[in-house]
Amino acid sequence: MKPFLPPKAAPIMHGFLVSGLMSLIVTGIATLNAIGISDPMFTTKWGGSWVQSWMVAFPVILFVAPLARSMVGRMVKKPEA
């Protein structure tokens, strides 16, 4: 696939993808623990939970990522030149 977004879109796309994948995994595990994989509604319930979670996770990560980056910057030594 040829890149089509401007460089300034990178942080937003990163947040979009990371929040989507993370919420997919977390809701999958939570749904599995709550109802089990043998439940005939597993996929439907997981999908519904994922969409709701992603709607929260995406804006949150856009706010939290710069804060986390700043905190990591304070904890990690700068490379010596």
Buried (B, 14 or more C-beta within 10 A) or exposed (E): EEEEEEEEEEBEEEBBEBBBEBBBEBBBEBBEEEBEEEBEEBEEBBBEBBEEBBEEBBEEBBEEBEEEEEEEEEEEEEEEE
